[in-house]
Structure formats: C-alpha cells, structure tokens
C-alpha cells in the first residue's frame, strides 16, 4: 500500500509526473501508452486509434466530443456503416397510426350476378354493372362521371327511337256516321266524281266532320286520320256493292265457273229505273237517301255507263271510266239548262229500254242537273 501523502506532497508529486511525461517520447511500436500516475487524469493520454478517430479541437463543430459523435451518427447514411443494423422507425413493436393498412374494397361480383339473373340483363349490361360495382375504389367524382356517361348513352338511344303513330279505334257510332256519309256521296245527284283523289275523300271527310257529335274530336290528329282510313275503305267497298246491284238489275247471276270473258245473259224482265233506285237505297236504309227524280236520273246514267263500257276497261278501273264519262258530259254541256236537258234525255232512253215508270212516286226536288 503506497504511503499516504499530504496536499503539498501530492502537488509536488504531480508536477514531477508532468515533467516526466513531457520528457518521455512515446514508442511508435506500442499500441497504447500506459497510464501512470495521476498525470494521466489531468492531461489525458490517447492511443493511435483514438487520435485517428477524434479530430483536433480546432476542427470540431462543438467543444463537446459526445455531441460530435452524435452529429456524425445522425448525419451519416447507413451505407457509411455497413456493419451497423438498420432498423425502421417504431421497430420496438408499437403500432404506427400513420402506417395502418388500407381496408380492402368489398367484392360485389356475386351480388351483381344475382341481380343480373333476376332482371334478365344481357351480357353487355351485366359487364357494365360489374364495372360500376367496382367503382367503389374511385372517387365520388369518377363515380358520377360513369353514371352520367350511362345516362347520356341511354338518352342518345331514346332520340333514335321513332315513336309509332297513335292509333284510334272508332266507335260503332262514328263508323256509322262515316259509312252513311260515303253512301250519301255515291248516290248524290250532284257528286262531281266517284273515285278522284283527293277530291272525293276530302268531300266525304268534310261531310263527316260537320257532324255535331264529332266536334270535340276534330283537333285530334289521330282521330281524323282514323276517319280518313275508314272513308277509303268504305268508299271502295260500297262502290263494289253499287256496281253489283247495277249489274243484277240487267243480267242473270254469273256462275263461279264462268270465264270473265263470257257474255252475261240479260234478264227477261230487267228492273226499271225506279225499282233499281229503291234497291240501291236499301243497301243502307239508315243513310237517309231520298227517292227523287234527280236520283233516278243519276241511276240511269250509271246503268248506261255499265252497258256501254268498252271491252278494254277492267272491272277495277270501271269507276274511273264513270268519272271520265261524267266529266265529258259536263264539259260538253257547260250551261246548267243544257246539262239538265241531256240527263232528261238519258232518263227517257232508260225507260224506253227497261220499262216506263210513274215519276210521280218520286219526291219533288230541284231541277235535274249533273
């Protein structure tokens, strides 16, 4: 045990050690300098390794070596220390609230398939619905854009659709009004034509629309169109019926097996003009046709057209031939008196050929005209 020294002795001993340390030259071959005595505590001694790692005081960023070591560690990248393990922040096991995993999007594929089967959607529509179900990953703006795109596509398709014309079913009352108007025109003593279009259909339509029961429906385009179609149908049917009645007043019924070119056999007792007029009126009793002298004149004209029809005129074109004959009569007799005299002459010839009649049975009316 070293002897105990007083303060003065210690001071002297310390100075002695310092002097010895200054006079002593360190050995380069030695790896470290042994610390001897208290002088090492005051002056400090470093080995070669420490001197290589610690820079001089004049070049330090701070006078505290510990702080310099911290700054070197913080400013250096992991590549500068290959043997130093790199750990991620919060590696101690504490969960990081900023690095939570995103919740996966829900899968609606099965639900889309179920809805598609229930609604019986086509394959393309099912595909579109599937894409829309996956849009949950999109922002609300993207979802709205997808929905708007589908709406615009539907809108474009609707614009290309041509709506069907509205159809109106005529009541039995309206049908009777139309049918009677057609019959009244065909037996009118002042009819300018029987087939000419649009003259004849327009005249009949105007007569129909004058009926008070139809006044509330005149503005309905579909209703007026239905009336026009009914007029076309009834005019054709009634013309055939009237022509058949004219032929039946002169000829025997034609057998179904007879050829169209076979001449028809004339009746032994043809109907006179008065009987024929009454038979025509019975076709539509409720039409309101009145038996007049003018009606007998017009019936005589129609029967004369029947017996004088050229061979080249087909049955379909017969009423067109009648219109031509009527126009020729009017053009040849522009004065009403001359036209009336011609039709009177035509009536006399019919009575000479098919029997005299008592014209007093007819209702008095205006002078005979075309």
C-alpha positions in Angstrom: 0.0 0.0 0.0 1.5 3.3 -1.1 2.2 5.8 1.7 -0.4 8.5 2.4 0.8 11.9 1.1 -0.3 15.3 2.1 -1.5 18.0 -0.2 1.8 19.6 -0.7 3.4 16.3 -1.4 0.7 15.5 -3.8 1.2 18.7 -5.7 5.0 18.1 -5.8 4.4 14.6 -7.0 2.0 15.7 -9.7 4.5 18.3 -11.0 7.1 15.6 -11.0 4.9 13.3 -13.1 4.1 16.1 -15.6 7.8 16.9 -16.1 8.5 13.2 -16.7 5.6 12.9 -19.1 6.9 15.9 -21.2 10.4 14.5 -21.3 9.3 11.0 -22.3 8.9 10.2 -26.0 6.2 7.6 -26.9 7.2 4.4 -28.6 5.6 4.1 -32.1 5.6 0.3 -32.0 3.4 0.3 -28.9 -0.3 0.1 -29.5 -1.2 2.1 -26.4 0.5 4.3 -23.8 0.2 3.1 -20.2 -1.4 5.5 -17.9 0.8 6.0 -14.9 0.2 8.3 -12.1 -2.4 11.0 -11.6 -0.9 13.0 -14.5 -3.0 10.9 -16.9 -6.1 12.1 -15.2 -5.2 15.8 -15.7 -3.6 15.8 -19.1 -5.1 12.7 -20.7 -3.4 10.3 -23.0 -4.7 8.7 -26.2 -3.6 5.8 -28.3 -3.1 5.9 -32.0 -6.6 4.7 -32.8 -8.2 7.4 -30.7 -6.1 10.0 -32.4 -7.2 8.7 -35.8 -10.9 8.9 -34.9 -11.1 12.1 -33.0 -10.3 15.2 -34.9 -8.4 18.2 -33.3 -10.2 20.6 -31.1 -9.9 23.4 -33.7 -11.9 21.5 -36.3 -14.7 20.3 -34.1 -18.2 21.8 -34.5 -18.6 21.9 -30.8 -16.2 21.6 -27.8 -18.0 18.5 -26.6 -16.8 15.2 -28.1 -20.0 13.4 -27.3 -22.1 15.9 -29.3 -19.7 15.5 -32.2 -20.2 11.7 -32.2 -23.9 12.2 -32.1 -23.8 14.5 -35.1 -21.6 12.1 -37.0 -24.1 9.3 -36.4 -27.2 11.3 -37.4 -25.7 12.8 -40.5 -24.2 9.6 -41.8 -26.2 7.3 -44.0 -26.5 3.5 -43.3 -24.1 2.9 -46.2 -21.3 4.6 -44.2 -21.6 1.9 -41.6 -22.1 -1.5 -43.3 -21.9 -3.5 -40.2 -24.5 -1.4 -38.4 -28.0 -2.9 -38.5 -30.6 -0.6 -39.9 -34.0 -0.6 -38.1 -37.2 1.0 -39.2 -38.8 3.7 -37.1 -41.1 2.4 -34.3 -39.4 -1.1 -34.6 -39.9 -1.7 -30.9 -43.4 -3.3 -31.6 -45.5 -0.2 -31.1 -48.1 0.2 -33.9 -47.7 3.3 -36.1 -51.1 5.0 -36.5 -49.9 6.7 -39.7 -48.9 3.3 -41.4 -52.2 1.5 -41.0 -53.2 -0.8 -43.9 -56.0 0.4 -46.2 -59.2 -1.6 -45.9 -59.7 -3.8 -49.0 -62.6 -2.9 -51.3 -65.7 -5.0 -51.0 -66.4 -7.5 -53.8 -69.9 -7.2 -55.2 -69.4 -9.7 -58.1 -71.8 -12.3 -56.6 -74.5 -9.7 -55.9 -74.2 -8.3 -59.5 -74.6 -11.8 -60.9 -77.7 -12.3 -58.8 -79.3 -9.1 -59.8 -78.5 -9.7 -63.5 -80.2 -13.1 -63.4 -83.3 -11.6 -61.7 -83.6 -8.7 -64.1 -82.6 -10.9 -67.1 -79.9 -8.5 -68.2 -77.8 -9.0 -71.3 -74.1 -9.9 -71.1 -73.1 -6.4 -72.1 -75.3 -4.9 -69.4 -74.0 -7.3 -66.8 -70.5 -6.3 -67.7 -71.3 -2.6 -67.3 -73.0 -3.2 -64.0 -69.9 -5.1 -62.8 -67.7 -2.2 -63.7 -69.9 0.2 -61.9 -69.8 -2.0 -58.7 -66.0 -1.9 -58.8 -66.2 1.9 -58.9 -66.2 1.9 -55.1 -62.4 2.3 -55.3 -63.0 5.5 -57.3 -63.6 9.0 -56.0 -67.2 10.3 -56.0 -66.4 12.4 -59.0 -65.3 9.4 -61.1 -68.4 7.5 -60.0 -70.7 10.4 -61.0 -68.9 10.6 -64.4 -69.5 6.9 -65.0 -73.2 7.2 -64.1 -73.6 10.3 -66.3 -72.0 8.5 -69.2 -74.5 5.7 -69.0 -77.4 8.2 -68.8 -76.1 10.1 -71.9 -75.9 6.8 -73.8 -79.5 6.0 -72.9 -80.6 9.5 -73.9 -78.9 9.1 -77.3 -80.6 5.8 -77.9 -84.0 7.2 -77.0 -83.6 10.0 -79.5 -83.1 7.5 -82.3 -86.4 5.7 -81.5 -89.2 6.7 -83.8 -92.5 6.6 -81.9 -95.3 4.7 -83.6 -98.2 6.6 -84.8 -101.0 6.7 -82.3 -103.9 4.5 -83.3 -107.5 5.3 -82.5 -110.3 2.8 -82.5 -113.5 4.3 -83.9 -116.7 3.6 -82.0 -119.7 2.0 -83.8 -121.5 5.3 -83.8 -118.6 7.0 -85.6 -118.3 4.2 -88.0 -122.0 4.5 -88.9 -121.5 8.2 -89.5 -118.6 7.6 -91.8 -120.3 4.8 -93.7 -123.5 6.8 -94.2 -121.5 9.8 -95.5 -119.8 7.6 -98.0 -123.1 6.2 -99.3 -124.7 9.6 -99.5 -121.8 10.8 -101.7 -122.0 7.8 -104.0 -125.8 8.3 -104.5 -125.6 12.1 -104.5 -127.2 13.7 -107.6 -124.5 16.4 -107.6 -121.4 14.3 -107.0 -118.6 15.7 -109.3 -116.8 12.3 -109.2 -116.7 8.9 -107.6 -113.1 8.0 -107.4 -110.9 11.1 -108.0 -108.5 11.7 -105.1 -108.1 13.7 -103.1 -111.3 15.5 -104.2 -113.7 12.7 -103.3 -112.2 11.6 -99.9 -111.9 15.3 -98.8 -115.5 16.0 -99.6 -116.7 13.0 -97.6 -114.4 13.8 -94.7 -115.7 17.4 -94.6 -119.2 16.0 -94.5 -118.3 13.6 -91.6 -116.6 16.3 -89.5 -119.6 18.6 -89.8 -121.5 16.2 -87.6 -122.1 17.8 -84.2 -121.2 14.6 -82.2 -117.6 14.8 -83.6 -117.0 18.5 -82.9 -114.9 17.8 -79.8 -112.6 15.4 -81.6 -111.8 17.4 -84.7 -108.5 18.7 -83.2 -107.3 15.1 -82.6 -105.0 14.3 -85.5 -105.0 10.5 -84.8 -108.8 10.6 -84.8 -109.1 12.4 -88.1 -106.5 10.0 -89.6 -108.7 7.1 -88.5 -111.7 8.6 -90.1 -109.8 9.1 -93.4 -108.7 5.5 -93.4 -112.3 4.4 -92.8 -113.5 6.6 -95.7 -111.0 5.0 -98.1 -112.1 1.5 -97.0 -115.9 2.2 -97.2 -115.8 4.0 -100.5 -114.1 1.0 -102.1 -116.5 -1.5 -100.6 -119.6 0.5 -101.3 -118.6 1.2 -104.9 -118.3 -2.6 -105.5 -121.8 -3.1 -103.9 -123.4 -0.5 -106.0 -121.9 -1.8 -109.2 -123.0 -5.3 -108.4 -126.6 -4.0 -107.8 -126.5 -2.3 -111.2 -125.4 -5.5 -113.0 -128.0 -7.5 -111.1 -130.8 -5.3 -112.4 -129.9 -6.3 -116.0 -128.2 -9.7 -116.0 -128.6 -13.2 -114.7 -126.4 -14.1 -111.8 -122.9 -15.2 -113.0 -121.8 -18.7 -112.1 -118.5 -19.0 -110.4 -117.2 -21.3 -113.0 -117.9 -18.9 -115.9 -115.0 -17.2 -117.6 -114.7 -13.4 -117.2 -114.9 -13.0 -120.9 -118.1 -15.0 -121.3 -121.0 -12.6 -122.2 -123.6 -12.3 -119.4 -127.3 -13.3 -120.1 -129.7 -10.5 -119.8 -132.8 -10.8 -117.6 -136.2 -11.4 -119.2 -137.6 -8.6 -117.2 -134.9 -6.1 -116.2 -135.6 -3.7 -113.3 -136.9 -0.3 -114.3 -135.1 2.8 -113.1 -137.5 3.3 -110.2 -137.1 -0.2 -108.9 -133.4 0.0 -109.3 -133.2 3.2 -107.3 -135.2 1.7 -104.5 -133.0 -1.4 -104.4 -129.9 0.8 -104.2 -131.4 2.8 -101.3 -131.9 -0.4 -99.4 -128.2 -1.1 -99.3 -128.0 1.4 -96.4 -131.5 2.2 -95.2 -130.3 4.5 -92.4 -128.2 6.7 -94.6 -131.1 9.0 -95.3 -131.1 8.9 -99.1 -134.4 10.3 -100.6 -136.1 8.9 -103.7 -136.1 11.9 -106.1 -136.2 12.5 -109.8 -132.6 13.5 -109.7 -131.7 10.2 -108.1 -133.4 8.3 -110.9 -131.5 10.4 -113.4 -128.2 9.6 -111.8 -129.0 5.9 -111.6 -130.0 5.9 -115.3 -126.6 7.5 -116.0 -124.7 4.8 -114.0 -126.6 2.0 -115.8 -125.9 3.5 -119.2 -122.2 3.5 -118.3 -122.4 -0.2 -117.3 -123.9 -1.3 -120.7 -121.6 0.9 -122.7 -118.3 0.0 -121.0 -115.5 -0.7 -123.6 -114.0 -4.1 -123.6 -110.6 -2.8 -122.6 -111.9 -1.4 -119.3 -111.2 -3.7 -116.4 -113.5 -4.2 -113.5 -111.1 -2.4 -111.2 -111.0 0.7 -113.5 -114.8 0.9 -114.1 -115.4 3.7 -111.7 -112.6 5.7 -113.2 -114.3 5.2 -116.6 -117.5 6.6 -115.0 -115.7 9.7 -113.8 -114.4 10.2 -117.3 -117.9 9.9 -118.8 -119.3 12.3 -116.2 -116.6 14.9 -116.9 -117.3 14.6 -120.6 -121.0 15.3 -120.1 -120.2 18.4 -118.0 -117.6 19.7 -120.4 -120.0 19.1 -123.4 -122.8 21.0 -121.6 -121.4 23.9 -119.6 -124.8 25.6 -119.2 -127.0 24.1 -116.4 -130.1 24.1 -118.7 -128.3 22.2 -121.4 -126.9 19.7 -118.9 -130.3 19.2 -117.4 -131.9 18.6 -120.8 -129.2 16.0 -121.6 -129.9 14.0 -118.4 -133.6 14.1 -119.0 -133.0 12.7 -122.5 -130.8 9.9 -120.8 -133.7 9.1 -118.4 -136.2 8.7 -121.3 -133.9 6.3 -123.1 -133.5 4.2 -119.9 -137.3 4.0 -119.5 -137.7 3.0 -123.2 -135.2 0.2 -122.8 -136.2 -1.2 -119.3 -139.7 0.0 -118.7 -141.8 3.0 -118.1 -142.3 4.3 -114.6 -144.6 6.8 -112.8 -142.2 9.6 -111.8 -144.9 11.0 -109.5 -143.7 8.4 -106.9 -140.6 10.4 -106.6 -140.2 13.3 -104.2 -140.2 16.7 -105.9 -136.8 18.3 -105.9 -134.7 20.9 -107.7 -134.3 20.8 -111.5 -132.4 17.9 -112.9 -128.6 18.6 -113.2 -125.4 16.8 -113.2 
